[in-house]
Amino acid sequence: MTQIGKSIGQTLVETGRLSQEELKQAEEEAKKKNLPLDEYLVRNNLISQEERGAFLAEQMGVLYVDLENYLIDPKVIPLVPEIFAKKHRLIPIFRIGNTLTVAIADPQDVLVIDELRLKT
């Protein structure tokens, strides 16, 4: 597990996935290509998309859900308009009482979350 505030690069070095030199090289290449470091790492197969997602979720203090390995309650799908779900890259996954849990590409987009509350 990473600590909130640590960069993905720091975490990879601390866990032995990259050396300090490899990290420095990756940072330089990412900068040359005008890419965020995490995107560069994924594109160059230094980390998987799932590892990136899990890291970013942890940094934001939210749960990472791999939808390929998650059973979605089909009863909640109709609760969110399809156009809205596609536009904002989200999918409802389950409901407990009046609380709907969704998987969302950008969990920091509070405007979308507020709009979703109004729609549901």
C-alpha positions as CSV (number, residue, x, y, z in Angstrom):
1,M,0.0,0.0,0.0
2,T,1.1,3.5,-0.7
3,Q,0.7,6.5,1.6
4,I,-1.4,9.5,0.5
5,G,0.9,12.1,-0.9
6,K,3.6,9.8,-2.2
7,S,4.1,9.9,-5.9
8,I,3.8,6.8,-8.0
9,G,7.5,7.1,-8.8
10,Q,8.5,7.1,-5.1
11,T,6.2,4.1,-4.4
12,L,7.7,2.1,-7.3
13,V,11.3,2.8,-6.1
14,E,10.4,2.0,-2.4
15,T,8.8,-1.3,-3.5
16,G,11.8,-2.2,-5.7
17,R,9.8,-2.1,-9.0
18,L,12.1,0.6,-10.3
19,S,15.5,1.8,-9.4
20,Q,16.1,5.5,-8.7
21,E,17.9,5.8,-12.0
22,E,15.1,4.1,-13.9
23,L,12.6,6.5,-12.3
24,K,14.7,9.5,-13.3
25,Q,14.9,8.2,-16.9
26,A,11.2,7.6,-17.0
27,E,10.5,11.1,-15.6
28,E,12.7,12.7,-18.2
29,E,11.1,10.7,-21.1
30,A,7.6,11.5,-19.8
31,K,8.5,15.2,-19.7
32,K,10.0,15.0,-23.3
33,K,6.7,13.4,-24.5
34,N,4.6,15.8,-22.5
35,L,2.9,12.9,-20.6
36,P,2.1,12.5,-17.0
37,L,4.5,10.0,-15.4
38,D,1.8,7.4,-14.7
39,E,0.6,7.5,-18.3
40,Y,4.2,7.1,-19.5
41,L,4.7,4.1,-17.2
42,V,1.6,2.4,-18.5
43,R,2.4,3.0,-22.2
44,N,5.8,1.6,-21.7
45,N,4.6,-1.5,-19.8
46,L,6.4,-0.5,-16.6
47,I,3.1,-0.7,-14.7
48,S,-0.3,-2.1,-15.6
49,Q,-3.4,0.0,-16.1
50,E,-4.8,-1.8,-13.0
51,E,-1.8,-0.8,-10.9
52,R,-2.2,2.8,-12.1
53,G,-5.9,2.8,-11.2
54,A,-5.3,1.3,-7.8
55,F,-2.5,3.8,-7.1
56,L,-4.6,6.8,-8.1
57,A,-7.6,5.6,-6.2
58,E,-5.5,5.2,-3.1
59,Q,-4.1,8.7,-3.6
60,M,-7.7,10.1,-3.7
61,G,-8.8,8.0,-0.8
62,V,-11.4,6.0,-2.8
63,L,-11.8,2.3,-3.5
64,Y,-10.5,1.0,-6.8
65,V,-12.9,-1.4,-8.5
66,D,-11.8,-3.6,-11.4
67,L,-15.1,-4.0,-13.2
68,E,-13.9,-7.1,-15.0
69,N,-13.9,-8.9,-11.7
70,Y,-16.9,-7.4,-10.1
71,L,-20.5,-8.6,-10.2
72,I,-22.8,-5.6,-11.0
73,D,-26.4,-5.7,-9.7
74,P,-28.4,-5.5,-13.0
75,K,-31.3,-3.8,-11.1
76,V,-29.3,-0.6,-10.6
77,I,-28.3,-0.1,-14.2
78,P,-31.6,1.6,-15.2
79,L,-31.3,4.1,-12.3
80,V,-28.7,6.2,-14.2
81,P,-29.6,7.4,-17.7
82,E,-27.4,5.7,-20.3
83,I,-26.4,9.0,-22.0
84,F,-25.3,10.5,-18.7
85,A,-23.4,7.3,-17.7
86,K,-21.5,7.2,-21.0
87,K,-20.7,10.9,-21.1
88,H,-19.3,10.9,-17.6
89,R,-17.8,7.4,-17.8
90,L,-19.6,5.9,-14.8
91,I,-21.7,2.8,-14.0
92,P,-23.9,2.0,-11.1
93,I,-22.7,-1.1,-9.4
94,F,-25.0,-1.7,-6.4
95,R,-27.5,0.0,-4.1
96,I,-28.0,-0.4,-0.3
97,G,-31.1,1.4,0.9
98,N,-31.0,4.9,-0.6
99,T,-27.3,4.8,-1.3
100,L,-26.2,4.1,-4.9
101,T,-22.6,3.1,-5.4
102,V,-21.1,3.9,-8.7
103,A,-17.7,3.2,-10.4
104,I,-16.6,6.5,-12.0
105,A,-13.6,7.4,-14.1
106,D,-13.0,10.7,-12.2
107,P,-14.1,10.4,-8.6
108,Q,-13.0,14.0,-8.0
109,D,-15.5,15.5,-10.4
110,V,-17.9,16.8,-7.7
111,L,-20.1,18.5,-10.3
112,V,-20.9,15.1,-11.9
113,I,-21.4,13.5,-8.6
114,D,-23.8,16.3,-7.5
115,E,-25.7,16.0,-10.8
116,L,-25.9,12.2,-10.4
117,R,-27.4,12.7,-6.9
118,L,-30.1,14.9,-8.5
119,K,-30.8,12.4,-11.2
120,T,-31.1,9.5,-8.8
